[in-house]
Amino acid sequence: MSTFAEAVLERVRAARVRLEAAHAAEDAFETALAEDELEDALRLARKHGICTEEVTDG
């Protein structure tokens, strides 16, 4: 896997963790920011053909 793909997958992982934390904290503003970040990271992955289905926070 390329360095770029690894970086994109790490960005997806981090965004998912951030989103979970925002939901847990019931922070609407942070949730919106995290959703935007995740959406952007997933868009970038799709654009470059990077599969994100198995990406977890571990």
Protein Blocks (a to p, Z undefined) as FASTA:
>chain_A
ZZklmmmmmmmmmmmmmmmmmmmnopaklmmmmmmmmmmmmmmmmmnopafklpcfZZ
